[in-house]
Amino acid sequence: MIGVMEWIYFIHAPRESFADTMTDDEKQTFAAHFAYLQRLLADGTLILAGPTLGKLNTGICVFTAPDQAAAEKIMNEDPAIASGLTRGELRPMRVALKR
């Protein structure tokens, strides 16, 4: 596919109520994750990101990349995933409506 596509990756937490039960090491990993997403936002790659709330904390990151290999690289370099703490799940998507 020519051009830039939208992608979404889900960040699957290692346990229920993860946001409320993070260890100090996990908090450090998520601080690095947040800084990584801030860099993606600043360079125009990231469209939106955030966690779901409640007992099941699944993060989502919607971003642009030219192809699947580039999208996988972006997801796999996220410190939350690269550390092995969480599991990433990548899917292509199309932003149809945006405020």
Secondary structure, DSSP 8 states (H G I E B T S, - for coil): --S-EEEEEEEE-SSTTHHHH--HHHHHHHHHHHHHHHHHHHTT-EEEEEE--SSS-EEEEEEEESSHHHHHHHHHTSHHHHTSSSEEEEEEE------
